[in-house]
Amino acid sequence: NILLMNANDLKKKVEIWRYNRSVNAGGTPVEQFEFFKHCYAGMRTLSGALTNDPAPGTASEVSVEFVIRYDTDIDYNCEIRYKVSRYKIKYIDEIIENGWMKIRTTVYNEYEV
């Protein structure tokens, strides 16, 4: 079971990025993800349907679960990045008593609508 973990199981160094809404010097609203922090995570693929060349309007769907140390600063305004992939947070299971967070994500391309 992935929740019966110890710190040695958190082997993937991932990046947490936070969605930020701000205004630039010209007064124009700016919405973008900004780097927030690094952390170590356990990672496993839950399901997936990869397509090498998806047709326009379709996308590959891969669900990945991360387990990290509990952190109140990580929420649905964040995304996880590992190597070249970006993971949109779909569900956060806060396992406070064990000191872990289980985060279910889907892989996505930044150019998807």
Backbone as CSV, one residue per row, in Angstrom:
resi,resn,N_x,N_y,N_z,CA_x,CA_y,CA_z,C_x,C_y,C_z
1,ASN,0.851,-1.186,0.000,0.000,0.000,0.000,0.888,1.237,0.000
2,ILE,0.571,2.178,-0.838,1.423,3.357,-0.986,1.441,4.236,0.268
3,LEU,0.434,4.133,1.136,0.426,4.980,2.330,1.281,4.421,3.464
4,LEU,1.706,3.173,3.360,2.605,2.614,4.353,4.024,2.918,3.912
5,MET,4.346,4.185,3.944,5.612,4.656,3.403,6.493,5.192,4.504
6,ASN,7.775,5.282,4.173,8.678,6.041,5.013,9.404,7.023,4.111
7,ALA,10.184,7.889,4.680,10.820,8.956,3.899,11.695,8.402,2.776
8,ASN,12.223,7.203,2.917,13.062,6.616,1.874,12.276,6.273,0.613
9,ASP,10.946,6.203,0.706,10.115,5.901,-0.453,9.850,7.133,-1.327
10,LEU,10.183,8.311,-0.816,9.958,9.551,-1.556,11.199,9.818,-2.405
11,LYS,11.264,9.184,-3.564,12.494,9.181,-4.366,12.481,10.141,-5.540
12,LYS,11.337,10.655,-5.905,11.249,11.534,-7.072,11.271,12.984,-6.603
13,LYS,12.234,13.757,-7.096,12.274,15.183,-6.762,11.368,15.913,-7.743
14,VAL,10.259,16.421,-7.235,9.264,17.082,-8.078,9.237,18.574,-7.759
15,GLU,8.638,19.323,-8.659,8.452,20.754,-8.458,6.969,21.030,-8.249
16,ILE,6.685,21.910,-7.319,5.315,22.382,-7.108,5.258,23.796,-7.667
17,TRP,4.302,24.031,-8.553,4.087,25.353,-9.136,2.721,25.845,-8.698
18,ARG,2.601,27.137,-8.423,1.345,27.727,-7.946,0.815,28.714,-8.989
19,TYR,-0.494,28.626,-9.214,-1.167,29.540,-10.147,-1.267,30.903,-9.490
20,ASN,-0.837,31.938,-10.206,-0.817,33.275,-9.632,-1.495,34.261,-10.570
21,ARG,-2.382,35.039,-10.004,-3.015,36.133,-10.747,-2.417,37.427,-10.224
22,SER,-1.900,38.227,-11.134,-1.310,39.500,-10.726,-1.553,40.528,-11.822
23,VAL,-1.004,41.705,-11.635,-1.124,42.786,-12.615,0.292,43.246,-12.945
24,ASN,0.588,43.362,-14.232,1.934,43.810,-14.602,2.056,45.324,-14.468
25,ALA,3.237,45.860,-14.779,3.499,47.297,-14.615,2.566,48.158,-15.453
26,GLY,2.078,47.617,-16.567,1.161,48.366,-17.418,-0.287,48.264,-16.994
27,GLY,-0.560,47.525,-15.905,-1.921,47.388,-15.414,-2.698,46.242,-16.047
28,THR,-2.029,45.442,-16.870,-2.684,44.319,-17.528,-2.680,43.102,-16.606
29,PRO,-3.823,42.441,-16.442,-3.842,41.224,-15.622,-2.952,40.134,-16.222
30,VAL,-2.217,39.455,-15.364,-1.335,38.368,-15.785,-1.704,37.138,-14.976
31,GLU,-1.946,36.026,-15.666,-2.256,34.765,-15.001,-1.248,33.735,-15.470
32,GLN,-0.507,33.160,-14.521,0.511,32.188,-14.896,0.888,31.334,-13.695
33,PHE,1.518,30.192,-13.985,2.068,29.367,-12.929,3.468,29.864,-12.604
34,GLU,3.782,29.922,-11.312,5.100,30.335,-10.856,5.666,29.250,-9.965
35,PHE,6.983,29.055,-10.058,7.630,28.035,-9.235,7.395,28.348,-7.762
36,PHE,7.040,27.316,-6.985,6.756,27.480,-5.563,7.805,26.772,-4.699
37,LYS,8.025,25.469,-4.948,8.987,24.739,-4.127,9.306,23.379,-4.729
38,HIS,10.401,22.798,-4.273,10.742,21.408,-4.573,10.299,20.538,-3.412
39,CYS,9.970,19.296,-3.688,9.748,18.322,-2.618,9.985,16.927,-3.198
40,TYR,10.102,15.960,-2.330,10.286,14.576,-2.759,8.961,13.848,-2.657
41,ALA,8.717,12.963,-3.620,7.418,12.302,-3.716,7.573,10.835,-4.100
42,GLY,6.592,10.047,-3.663,6.379,8.722,-4.215,5.425,8.907,-5.377
43,MET,5.585,8.140,-6.442,4.794,8.368,-7.650,4.411,7.026,-8.257
44,ARG,3.125,6.896,-8.637,2.709,5.691,-9.348,1.611,6.038,-10.338
45,THR,1.633,5.343,-11.470,0.617,5.538,-12.493,-0.600,4.699,-12.124
46,LEU,-1.773,5.323,-12.100,-3.016,4.631,-11.758,-3.689,4.056,-12.996
47,SER,-3.724,4.832,-14.060,-4.335,4.382,-15.308,-3.806,5.259,-16.419
48,GLY,-3.945,4.780,-17.633,-3.471,5.613,-18.720,-3.871,5.113,-20.074
49,ALA,-3.979,6.056,-20.980,-4.254,5.769,-22.378,-3.413,6.743,-23.185
50,LEU,-2.189,6.337,-23.492,-1.300,7.212,-24.251,-1.564,7.070,-25.737
51,THR,-1.516,8.182,-26.423,-1.673,8.193,-27.861,-0.470,8.921,-28.443
52,ASN,0.232,8.286,-29.365,1.412,8.922,-29.943,1.066,10.166,-30.743
53,ASP,-0.024,10.117,-31.476,-0.419,11.245,-32.307,-1.935,11.408,-32.221
54,PRO,-2.415,11.987,-31.121,-3.877,12.087,-30.978,-4.492,12.986,-32.041
55,ALA,-5.699,12.648,-32.428,-6.421,13.463,-33.402,-6.728,14.819,-32.784
56,PRO,-6.896,15.844,-33.608,-7.252,17.161,-33.062,-8.499,17.065,-32.190
57,GLY,-8.457,17.709,-31.057,-9.605,17.706,-30.156,-9.609,16.548,-29.185
58,THR,-8.640,15.635,-29.282,-8.548,14.542,-28.326,-7.229,14.666,-27.566
59,ALA,-7.152,14.035,-26.423,-5.944,14.128,-25.611,-5.675,12.802,-24.923
60,SER,-4.420,12.545,-24.663,-4.061,11.366,-23.896,-4.498,11.594,-22.448
61,GLU,-4.920,10.536,-21.791,-5.383,10.647,-20.404,-4.576,9.686,-19.551
62,VAL,-3.754,10.223,-18.678,-2.944,9.414,-17.779,-3.163,9.931,-16.363
63,SER,-3.575,9.046,-15.454,-3.765,9.413,-14.051,-2.558,8.944,-13.247
64,VAL,-2.018,9.850,-12.456,-0.835,9.559,-11.651,-1.103,10.005,-10.223
65,GLU,-0.672,9.173,-9.274,-0.827,9.501,-7.854,0.544,9.821,-7.266
66,PHE,0.614,10.929,-6.550,1.819,11.319,-5.833,1.538,11.237,-4.341
67,VAL,2.520,10.835,-3.569,2.434,10.905,-2.118,3.604,11.757,-1.657
68,ILE,3.280,12.797,-0.895,4.307,13.697,-0.375,4.058,13.911,1.106
69,ARG,5.015,14.522,1.770,4.800,14.915,3.165,3.675,15.946,3.214
70,TYR,2.874,15.889,4.263,1.746,16.807,4.398,2.229,18.251,4.360
71,ASP,1.561,19.083,3.568,1.947,20.483,3.410,0.687,21.304,3.172
72,THR,0.359,22.178,4.110,-0.871,22.973,4.013,-0.822,23.979,2.866
73,ASP,0.362,24.254,2.323,0.482,25.225,1.237,0.167,24.639,-0.135
74,ILE,0.036,23.325,-0.227,-0.260,22.697,-1.511,-1.761,22.477,-1.611
75,ASP,-2.363,23.052,-2.665,-3.812,22.977,-2.832,-4.140,22.870,-4.321
76,TYR,-5.411,23.076,-4.651,-5.866,22.916,-6.034,-5.392,24.035,-6.963
77,ASN,-4.755,25.069,-6.428,-4.166,26.121,-7.254,-2.739,25.785,-7.655
78,CYS,-2.306,24.586,-7.339,-0.950,24.149,-7.655,-0.978,23.088,-8.747
79,GLU,0.167,22.875,-9.340,0.374,21.748,-10.235,1.731,21.143,-9.893
80,ILE,1.906,19.892,-10.271,3.160,19.198,-10.017,3.879,19.036,-11.349
81,ARG,5.184,19.253,-11.343,5.993,19.040,-12.544,7.115,18.067,-12.201
82,TYR,7.279,17.100,-13.088,8.351,16.116,-12.931,8.947,15.842,-14.302
83,LYS,10.238,16.067,-14.408,10.941,15.975,-15.691,10.236,16.898,-16.679
84,VAL,9.720,16.376,-17.799,9.088,17.258,-18.793,7.564,17.270,-18.684
85,SER,7.005,16.535,-17.736,5.544,16.426,-17.633,4.969,17.373,-16.591
86,ARG,3.735,17.782,-16.866,2.975,18.632,-15.938,1.753,17.833,-15.490
87,TYR,1.422,17.937,-14.211,0.342,17.146,-13.629,-0.662,18.083,-12.966
88,LYS,-1.886,18.045,-13.462,-2.969,18.861,-12.906,-3.575,18.126,-11.722
89,ILE,-3.692,18.808,-10.587,-4.237,18.192,-9.376,-5.751,18.064,-9.511
90,LYS,-6.228,16.822,-9.376,-7.664,16.541,-9.457,-8.270,16.289,-8.079
91,TYR,-7.483,15.674,-7.183,-8.008,15.334,-5.854,-6.853,15.254,-4.858
92,ILE,-7.057,15.846,-3.688,-6.060,15.794,-2.610,-6.678,15.059,-1.433
93,ASP,-6.039,13.979,-1.029,-6.453,13.211,0.140,-5.443,13.513,1.242
94,GLU,-5.868,14.258,2.238,-4.962,14.692,3.297,-4.934,13.650,4.404
95,ILE,-3.863,12.888,4.453,-3.698,11.849,5.468,-2.894,12.469,6.608
96,ILE,-3.533,13.354,7.358,-2.831,14.162,8.351,-2.210,13.307,9.448
97,GLU,-2.941,12.310,9.931,-2.439,11.536,11.072,-1.154,10.784,10.757
98,ASN,-0.932,10.462,9.487,0.303,9.780,9.107,1.345,10.737,8.552
99,GLY,0.980,12.004,8.401,1.921,13.000,7.910,2.107,13.017,6.407
100,TRP,1.165,12.429,5.652,1.277,12.343,4.196,0.102,13.008,3.509
101,MET,0.299,13.329,2.244,-0.781,13.761,1.361,-0.742,12.874,0.134
102,LYS,-1.896,12.364,-0.251,-2.023,11.593,-1.484,-2.696,12.510,-2.489
103,ILE,-2.031,12.753,-3.624,-2.525,13.699,-4.620,-2.752,12.965,-5.937
104,ARG,-4.001,12.955,-6.393,-4.317,12.337,-7.691,-4.276,13.423,-8.754
105,THR,-3.611,13.104,-9.859,-3.400,14.092,-10.911,-3.661,13.475,-12.278
106,THR,-3.744,14.338,-13.276,-3.722,13.885,-14.664,-2.614,14.641,-15.381
107,VAL,-1.958,13.933,-16.273,-0.912,14.562,-17.080,-1.595,15.449,-18.102
108,TYR,-1.040,16.626,-18.324,-1.623,17.471,-19.363,-0.545,18.264,-20.080
109,ASN,-0.911,18.717,-21.243,-0.045,19.534,-22.061,-0.456,20.974,-21.854
110,GLU,0.500,21.869,-21.665,0.158,23.266,-21.386,-0.614,23.925,-22.521
111,TYR,-0.613,23.321,-23.719,-1.308,23.912,-24.845,-2.739,23.412,-24.987
112,GLU,-3.151,22.483,-24.090,-4.524,21.991,-24.149,-5.480,23.099,-23.754
113,VAL,-6.671,23.052,-24.286,-7.692,24.060,-23.976,-8.256,23.795,-22.610
